[in-house]
Amino acid sequence: MIKLASNNNEFCDLALLDRVIADPDISQAALAEDLQVAIGTVNGRLQGLVEKGCVQVERTRRRKLRYKVTPVGHTLHQTLTHAYIEQSFQLYRQVRQQVKDVMKALNKANIHTVRLVGEGDLAEICRLTCLEQNVTITENLDAPVLAINGLEIRVESLKN
């Protein structure tokens, strides 16, 4: 099974810093919509960034705020970006190894054709690993299924 060592607050902070760097005049409502989180979450994470000295807030009009990422904030942004990239590559390597392990079992069973069921980035990693391992991907409903369900990758013999 795939293991994730993520801290959602850190990734939320990274996303907030990204957007504030891109648009210092962005509203908390727009941030919440962009990040698909509650406005209270945005407010709390921004307050935390202010307390850490990463973001400064200035009032430009009566109800309008401008956010400025400080040098400390830019350093945090770089650190979080690096952590995000490392996490992404770790996940890629784990998924790839999981698919290779499944491919070994298929090879031992003399199966060289599968039907891929699943979508998104994990399915694409599976597709590329199948190509690399000389496993053909087919639409044939009689072929064993390489199923992607969340972070689980398994072979099913059932027709779907």
Summary of the structure (lengths in Angstrom):
residues: 160
radius of gyration: 22.0
end to end distance: 23.0
largest distance: 71.2
contacts: 436
relative contact order: 0.12
helix: 54%
strand: 19%
